[in-house]
Amino acid sequence: MTAALPPQPWMQDPATKAVMTALANAGGSPRFVGGCVRDTLVGRAVADIDIATPLTPPAVIAALEAADLRAVPTGIEHGTVTAISGRRPFEVTTLRRDVETDGRRAVVAFTTDWAEDAQRRDFRLNALYLDPEGRLYDPTGGGVADAHAGRIVFVGDAETRIREDYLRTLRFFRFLAWYGRGEPDAVALAACARLKDGLAGLSGERVSKEFLKLLAAKDPMPSLRLMQDSGILAVLLTGMDRLDRLESLIGLGQADPELRLAALARNPEAMAAAITRLRLSNAQAGRLEAALADKAPGLESPAVRAAIYRLGAQAVRDRIILAWAEHPKADARPRRAALDIAKSWSPPRLPVGGADAQALGIAPGPALGKALAAVEQWWIGEDFAPTREMLLERLATEARAAL
């Protein structure tokens, strides 16, 4: 235990205090754990608040409900109950130890021993606890120093921790990207490289969550280079090795993790395989496929607007940025102008339709569709300037040709 930390705004928040008080009133001796403690130590904003307690999950639920707080058994087999307080979630997890592991999931037993709980965590800087009075606990003896120094060191034996859950290999590189400074821990890096094949058996959902978080770091390049050099990136995602393009993309100020993922793809086929491996959502898959499906449109304003009309603003924006990343020294002005159009211009709807064509004597069927398509193509080619009256005249010409 070290000297107490000064009161933190997130600790003093009424929603947080309500959860901690509910657990304390039930004899739960709650402590904050993991990310919120680590981020406080290094001066980063706290996003999620996790809490540890010796109370069993049923006792946690009873304590929360007694305080009129909602309890959701989100991961009860692993000891986790989500408390809802002030419309915010707080993960409350019972102290635990691993009974059985297979590299993907663990069978746990609950304990009242804080040191046992710390020993099953991944990295020393994540095995830190903070009680409501601000007293800091560092059971591994190295977590506080690691956090301040930017060291990512496994709790205990690195190989043992990885064999318990192979996702910890990817987490090592993710935490290295977000918190690491200086040379990476050689023991950890060597263990990750030796056990890299274990990543192949992990579920896509778990891998995608970690990998996208890694890509969201301010500069993920050092971690990704280490992953490539050690063969880990190839095991994780085949053909996703365009580190040169990703580096250029980051240099252009692009922080979107999905676009960064697209930049890594060697070709559309590699992107398609990564989408399948990562089990991405339909929305994510559609965006990434569209980004790499074809080359970027011309940068002249009419060409950009035509592309937005056909493909949507997101696809056009992504293609322009990825093409720029291929040639980062190209003139920035036309590219920025094209991106401004993609951001601000909303495509209009074609002012004429099937009813207008039928009024001109074109019967429903292929001829009608062909006439409207020809009018639409002319309208786009004229940069959407023709009015409805002009389009009706054009449609009349198409109607005469169809009759």
N, C-alpha and C positions, 0 to 999 in steps of 0.2 A: 504494500500500500504506500502511495506517495502522499505528498501534501494535497490538501483539498483544492479543487479547481474553483474559481469564482463562480457565482450563480450565472447560469446561461439562460437567455430568453426562452429557448425551446423547452428548458426544464421548468420554467416558471409559468408556462402557458397553462391556463385553467384546464384545457382538455387533457394535457399531459398529467397534470397534478391529480386530476380525477381518477385516472387509471392507476397511478402509483398509490394513491390513498386507498383505493378499493382493495388492492392486493395487500398492502401493508396491514389494513384492518383485519384481514383474514390470516395474518401471521405469515405472509408470503415473502417478506424481506426482499422486495424487488430491487433490481439494479438495471440500469441501462447497459446495453452491451453492443459491441460491434461497431458498425459504421458511424452511428451518432457520436460515440465516444472518440473514435479515431478522427473523424472530421473536426470535432471540437479541438482536439489537440493540435491539429495542423492548420487551424484557422480557416476551415472551409465551412460553407453553409450546410446546415443539417437538413436533409430532405426527409428521410424515413427514420422513425424511432422504433427500435427493437428493445424489448424488455425480457430479462431472464428472472426466473423465480423457482424456488424449490417446490412450490405448490404443484400438484398433479393437474392435468387438464380439467377433470371434473371440478376440482376445487377452484381453479381459475375461473371457470364458467360461473360457478356459484357466487364467487366473490364479486365478479363484474355485475351479475344480475342483481345481487343484493344492493349494489350502488346505482341501480337503474341505468346501467350501461349495457349496450348490446354486445353479445358474445357470439362470434361466428367460428365454428370448428373447422378452420381452413386446412389444417394439416395435423389433425389430432393424433394420427398414428405416430407422428414424429414429435408430438408434444406441443404443437403450435395452435394457439387460439388467437383470432384477431379480435381485438377490442375496438369498438366504435365509440369514439368520444369527440364531441364537438364536430361531428360529421367527418372525422378523420380516422384512418385505421392505425392501430398500434399492434404490432405482432408481439404476443406474449408467449414465450417458450419455456417449458419446464426444463430444468437442468437434466442432462442426459449423458449417457455413455453408449458407445457402439457395442452391440452384442455380436452382430454379424454384418459383413459387407461383401459385395461382389463387384465393386468398381462402378456400379451405377446407382445402387440404392442401399440403404442401411436399415437394419433392424436395431432399434434402440431400446434401452432400459432407462427408466427415470432414476434420478439420484438426488441427493441433497448436498453433494460435494461440489463446490464451485471449481476446485482444481480439476476434478474429473471432467466437468463440462468444458473447461478451457482446453484440455488435452485433445478433445475430439474436433476442435475448430481447425480451420485451414492455416492461417498465418498468425504470427504472434501479434501483429498490430491490429488484428481483428479479435483477439482474445483478451480484450480489455473491458472492465466493468466499472460503472460509476453509480454510486448510490445517490438517493435523493438529496443528501446533504453535501454532495460534491466530492466525497472521498473516492479516490481512484484506486482500483485494484488491478494488478498486473501479475497474474499467477505464473506465467511463463518466465517472468523476469527480464524479458527483452522487448515486450510490445511497445512500451513508451519510447524507448530509445530508437526502435525501428521506425516508429511513426515520425519522429523528429528528423531522423537521418534519411528517410526515404528508402528504407531497406524492406524488401519483401522476402521474408524468411518463414519457412514452414514451421509449424509447431512440432517439436520433436523430430523424428526421422522423416525426411522429405519423401522417400520412396514409399514408406508406410502410409503416409497421408494420401498420396496419389492413388495407391492401390485401393484405398477405401472408396475413393470416388475420382474417376479419371477426369471429371470435369475440372478438378483442381489444377490440372495442367493449363487449361485455358484461362482459369481464374488467375493463375500466377502471372500470365502475360497481360491480362486486363488490369490487374492492380499495379503491375509494373508501369503500364502506360499512364495510369492516373496518378500514382503516388511515388513511383520510383525515381531515384536520383543516383547518379554515379553508376558504377559497374554493378550488374545484377549479381545476386548471390550465386556463386559458382556451383555449390552443392545442389541448390534448387534447380538451376538450369540443366545440369547434367542429369538429374533424376527425371525431369520433364522429357528430355530427349530420349532417354532409355525406354521410357514407358509410353512413348507417343502413340503406339498402335492401339492403346486402350481407348483413344478418342473415337475410333471408328464404331464402337458399340454404343455410344451415347445417343439418346434421342435427339432428333432435330430441333425440337422446341428448346431444350436446355442449351444446346450449342448456339442456336441463333440468338438467344437472349444474351449470352455472355459475349459472343463475337460482335454483335451490334453495339454493346456497351463499350467494348474495346475500341471499335472504330469511332465512337463518339468522343474519345479522349482528345484533348487539344492537339497532341502530336502522337499518334499511335505508331509512327514509322519505326522508332527504335525497337519496339516490341515485335512488330511484324517482320523486321529484318532478322531478328533472333529466331523467330518462328520459321522463317524461310531457310536460314542457314542450318538449322537443326533438323530440317525435314518435317517439322510439325505442321506447317501450313499445307504442305502437299497431302498429308494424311487427313487433315481436317476438311479441305476443299480442293479438289483437283481442278487445275486450270485457273485458279484465282490468284495469280502471281504477278499482276501488272503493278508492282510497287512503284515503278517509275511514274506511271500515270497518276496513281494515288498521291504520290508526293507532289506532283504538279498541281493536282486538284486542291490539296491542302494549301499550297502556296498561293492559290487564287482566293483563299479565304472561305472555302466551302467546308462547312462543318456537318452537313447532313449525313448521318451514318449510312442511310440507304444509298445515297448517291456515291458515297465512298466505297460501298460494297460493289456497286456497278463498275466503278473505276478499276477495281481489281480484276475484273473478268477479262480473260484472254480473248474471248469471242462469245457470241450469243449462246453457243452450245455449252460452254463452261458456266455461263450465267444460269441457263436452264437447269443444269445439274446441281448448282448451288441452291437454287430455289427449292428443288426437290429435297436435297439433303437437309436444308434448314427448315423445311416445312413452313415456308413463309405464307402469310395470308394471301388471299386472292388479290387484294388491293396492292400489297407489296409486290407480288409476282407480276401483276399487270404493269405496274410502273417500271420495274427493272427490265422486263422484256421489251417494253416500248422504248426505253432509253437506248437499248443496244440493237434494236431491230433494223435500223437503217442509218445512213449518214445524217448529219445535221443539215437543216435547210439553208438556203442562201441567206446572207445577212442583210440583203436589201429589205426595206420595210414591207413591200407587197409580198415578198416571198415568205417572210416571217408570219405575216397575218394569214396567208393562205395555209401555211403549215399548222398554225394554231386552230384554224377552222376545221382542218381534217383530223388532226391528231390530239388536240387539246394542249393547253398552255404548259402543263407539267412535262409532257413528253418533249415538247419543243425546247423548253428551258434546259432539261436534262441533256438533250443531245448537243445543244450549243455549248454547254459547260464542259461536257466530256470531250468534245472536239477541241475546245480551247486548251484543255489539259494535255491533249496530244501535242499541241503546238503552243506552249505557254508564252513564247516570246512574240507571238503574233500581235498585231495591232489591237489594242484593247478597246479602242473607241467604237468600232462597229459592233463588236460583241456586246459591249455594255448597252449600246443603243437597242440591239435586238432583244436583250434580256429585259430591258425596260418595257418594250412592247409586250413581251410575254407576261409581264407582271401586271400591266395596266389595261391592256386591250381585251375587251370582251367580244367574241364573235357574234355577229347578228344572225338572225334567222332568215332563211330565204323568204322574201316577201310574197312569193306566188306558190301555188300548190296544185294538188290534183283537181280540186274543184274548178280552179281557173282553167286548167287544161280541158276538162270535160265541157265547160261552157263554150270553149272554142271548137268543140266538135270532135275531140280525141276520145275514143272509147277507152274505158279502163282496160289495162293490159300492157304488154311490153312496149307498144308504141308510146303510150303515155309516159311510162317510166323513162324511156329513151329521150323524149322531148324535154322533160323536166331536168334530166341529168345534163343535157346539152346547154340548157339555159343556166343552170347552176354553174357549170364549168365556165361559161362566158362571164357570169357575174363575178366569180372569183378572180378570173383573169383581168377583170377591170378594177380590181382591188375593192370590190364590194360597193363601188360608187353608183351603179345604175339604180334608178328609182323603181318603184313598183310599176309605174306606167311604162317605163322603158323595158322592164322585164316582160310585161304583158305583150308589148309589141314584138319582142324577141320570141316569146312563146307562140304568138300568132304565126310567125314565120315558120317555126318548127311544126305547128299544127298543119299548115298548108302542105308542108313536105311530107307529113305523115298520112295525109288523106289521099 
